[in-house]
Amino acid sequence: MKFKLALAQFAPRLGDVDANLARILALIAQSREHNADLVIFPELALTGYYVKDLQTQVAARPSADDPRFAPLLAASRDLDIVIGYVEEDARYQYYISAAYLSAGRVAHIQRKVYLPTYRIFDDARFFAPGNTLRAFDTRFGRAGIMICEDAWHLSTPYVLWMDGADFLIDISASPGYGIGDADLASAMSADAFLRAYAELTTTFVIYCNRVGIEDGITFWGGSCVIAPDGAVIARAPQFDEALTLVEIDRDALRRARLRLPTLRDEQRELVRHELGRIAKHELNSQ
């Protein structure tokens, strides 16, 4: 089975949901013109990243009753969409979330689990953390979503892999830092661990990072798709907006797993037992 994927790397306007929604719908229309089956947007594409205490003004609820989500759900009737946004729940807690939309409905919601509070990040001050990591079924196969910092923790891809994900989708708002002679340190780090995840878990890794400048911080882009053998099969430019299209061949999963049977040989019960032992030891040590 093959399908066409679009990575919509763009620069959201901070706090301007209406402008961002218009831009997102235009990129969806462009993706449709290129016969894309799935279009993926960066972390907090609907709002911009440094929303801080604007979260109450820019938040949305993923339903057709929300005027910010209704046009996205309508647009997902003929192609699937992954969109990053600020989510408000029924008790007025706020999350950095991603929604997978398909056939005019919400197929899955993933809330950012790991909220960074180092360097220039202050997510935990304004948002609640998610408390689940779940893979989910799509018409292209089983997928799991990581949101930026989540991918910097080994537990995230591992749990999603063990839950059956063949596609790891990482939506990001990664700033550039560490300018050197060869490349950005942030770009080199992300490229290294995402390629390692793809090859070690024999999954597709799909990375969509934003561009633009907010509060003096520059986001570097570099969105890419990595095949289950660790090869980069598509890459967007750094710093510039781009709609990058790539054909995905699911048969690459079979070929990679015949060559490197890590999924077959993984001892998940051993991992479960040892994590339980460690947790028990920590509890007894308190």
N, C-alpha and C positions, 0 to 999 in steps of 0.2 A: 504494500500500500504506500502510495506517495501523496503528499499534500504540500501546499505552498504556504509559507510563513512570511509575515511581514513584521520587521522590527521598526517601530515608530519612535526614533530617537529625536526628541525636540526639546525646546526650552520653554517650560511653562512660565506664566506670569504669576508672581507671588501674590496669592490672595484673590486673584481675578478669575473666579470659577467660570463666569460666563464666557470670557475670552478663551480660556483654556478648553472649555467644552466645544466651542465653535471650531477651534483648531483641531481637536481630537476627532470631531465628526468629519472634518475635511480630510484628515489623514485616513480615516476609515473609508471614505469614499474613494480616495486614491488607491487604497489597498484593494478595494472591490474592483476597480478598473483594471488592476493587474491580476485579477482572478485569485487573490489570496483567500485562503480558507481560515486563517487565524492571524490576527494582528495583536501585537503585544506592545504596551506602553510602559514607561518607567514608573518607579515609585513616586507616589503623590503627584501623578501627572495632572490630576484635576485641580490641584491647589498650589503647586510649588512646594518646596521642601521646608524652608524656615518659617512655617506658619506660626509657631510658638503659641501665644495666647489668642491668636485669631482662629483657633480651631473651632470655637463655637459658631463662628460666622461662615466658615467654609465647609463644615461637615455635611455629609449626606447619609441617607439610609438607602440601602440597596433594594429598592422596590419601585414598581411602576407608579406609586403614589408620590414619589419624590421627583420634582420637576428636573432635578439635575441628573437623575438616573433614567427617567422615562425614555429620553431620546437614545441613550446608549443601549437600553434593552431593545428598543425598536430596531436599532442598527444591527443588532446581533442575530436577527432572524435568518440572515443568509451567510454570515461569517462569524466565527467565534472571536471574542475580545477578552483580553486581560487588561484591566485598568486599575491603577493605583489611586487611592483617595483617602480622605479622612472620614472614618466611620463613626457615627453617633449611635449608641445603642439605646434601648428603651429606658435605661436608668441614667442617661446622660453621661456615660463614660465615653471617652474618645480613643480611637485606635488608628494606627497607621495600617491600612488594610489593602488587600487586593481582591478584586472580584473577577471570577471567570464567568463570562456571559455567553450563552449559546441558545439558539432557537427562541430568542425573546424572553429568556428566563435566567435567573441567577443559578448557576450550576454549583458554585463553590465560593466560599469566602475564606480567605486566609488572613489572620491578623499577625502583625509583626511580633515575634516572640522576644527577640533580643534587642533591647533599646539601649543604644550606646550613650555613654555619659563621659566620654574622654575626648581629648583634642578639641575639635570645634563642634562636637555633638552634645546635644542636651535633650534627647528624645524623651527620656524617662520623666523629665520635669513636667511635660505637657500631655503625655499619653500613657494609657494603661497597656501592659503587655498582653499579647495573646497567650493562651495556655494550651493550645493544641497544635500538632503537626500531623496533617492528614493528607494522604494522596487521594485522588478522586478520578472517576472515569470521564473521559471525553470521547468524542467520535473518532479521535485519532489514536487513542490509547490512554493508558493511565498516566496521570501527571501529578506533580507536586510543585508548590510555589514557595520560593524563598524570597524574603524581602530584605535586600541590602545586607545589613549586619547579620541577619540570620545565616547567610552563606559563609560568614567568617567563623562559624562554630560547627565543628565536625558532626555534632549530634543532628543537625538539621538535614543534610543530605543523607546521612545514614538512616535515620528514621523513615524518611520519605522513600528511600530505596527499599527498605525492608517492608514498607507498606504497599509495595508494588509499582512505584513510579518508574516508568521508562523515559519520562521527560521531566527534567528538573528545570523549572522556569525561575530565573533570578531577576527580579525587577529592582532597579537600583537608582539611588541619587548619590553617586560616589564623587566626591570632590577630588580634584587633582592636587597632588603634593609630591615633593621630592623630585624636582626637575634635575635631570642629569644629562650626560652626553648622549645616552642611547634612548631613554624613554622615561616617562613618569614612573616614580616608584609605586604609586597607587595602581597604575595600569599593569605594571609588571607583576605585582602581588596578585591582583584579581585574575590575571591571565594564568598564572601558575597554579593557583588552587582550583580554579574552575576546570582547567584541562586535567588536573589530577583527579577531580571528582568524576569527570566523564569517563576517563580510562579505567579507574579503579572500580567503578560501579557499572561500567559498560552501559551507560545511559546517554541520551542526548542532554546536553546542558545548553540552555537558551538564556542569554544574558542581554537585558535591555537597560541601558544606562542613559540618563538625561544629559543634556548640555545646557549652556547658558551660565549666567552669573547672578548670584543672589547675595546680598550683604557682603560684597567683596570676595565671595568664594566662587571659584570657577569649577564647573562640572565637566568632566572630560569625555563623556560619551564612550566610544569604542565598543558599542554593542556587538555581540557576536553569537554564532552558533557553533557548538563543538560536537563532533560526532562521537559515538560510543568508543571509538578507538583513540580518542584524544586529539584528532586532527581538526583544526579550525576550518570550517567549510564556508563561512561567510563572516565578514567583519565590516562594520560601519566605520567611518572616519572618526578621528578624535576631534572634539570641540565643535564640530559643525552638525547642524540638523541634517537628518537623512532618513529616507524610507528605504530600508534594505530588505530585499526579497530573496528567499532561498527555498529550493525544493528539498523537502525532507523525505528520505526513503527509509521506511520502517525496517526494511530488510537488513539495514546496517546493524540493527540490534542482534539479529541472529548471527551474522558474521562475526561480530565482536565477541559474542558469548561462546561461540565455538572455539575461537582463538584463545580467549582468556576467561575460563569458567569461574570467576570469583563469585558470581551469584549462586551457582550450584554448590560451591564449597563453603560458603559462609556459615559459620557456626553460631547462629543467632541464639540458640538456647544457652550456649556457653556465655555469650555476652550478657544475656538476661540474668543468668545466675551470678556472674561476677559483679555486675552492677548492683544487684541485690545484696551481695556480700559486702560491698564497699559502703552502701547506704546503711546497712545494719551496723557495721563497725563505727561509722561516723556517729550514728545515734547513740551507741553505747559509750562513745568517748566524751559525750557532752555531760 
